[in-house]
């Protein structure tokens, strides 16, 4: 009786574990939480008057004016505001979700966070340092210290760069060169400090991806069909941010 019942018990356990593992693969706390916050903030801003929107955006901005005053909380709050209005958010948020899903699936929540914030905070501080030097030397007008600087672009571009740890090995040189070239093109076309920040962010992301590869922490370089679709959506986001 014992021998006959063992396979049934094993089959029962497998049938329970299978749906559990499927649900676990859908558990992406960083993606869901960040998307919910972005949508909530975007909706909140959309119902405010234009003057109030501008005040909120400036308060959350990582411009030199805020950083000089010690408002370092803007290093986080600036990543919660999409400053280009509702129309831009409708395009950016869905593409960003695709990017985050792929990153969280392949890297996990912790690595996603540190790559995103390494790009977001790292690029912000390096650009701020460059602006401080330029303003101090009178190469740029003082008014630039109060220009709004918010959005998800630095962190998103860093994640895109880090995907050299995910794409097939034969794509790695192409992936790195293409995104560096697109970022440089954005600098040439836009000629703003934000464009320079994007170049810095993609460089940080490429360095993070290279570190993951060298440390043996990169995932299998075989993209499933749906993951390839997410990678395409992430690439669209990158192009829109860099030169769109």
Secondary structure, DSSP 8 states (H G I E B T S, - for coil): -HHHHHHHHHHHHHHHHHHHHHHHHT--HHHHHHHHHHHHHHHHHHTS-HHHHHHHHHHH---HHHHHTT-TTHHHHGGG--TTHHHHHHHHHHHHHHHHHHHHHHH-HHHHHHHHHHHHHHHHHHHHHHHHHHHHTTSS-GGGGGS----SHHHHHHHHHHGGGTS-GGGHHHHHHHHHHHHHHHHHHH-SHHHHHHHHHHHHHHHHHHHHHHTT----S---HHHHHHHHHHHHHHHHHHH-
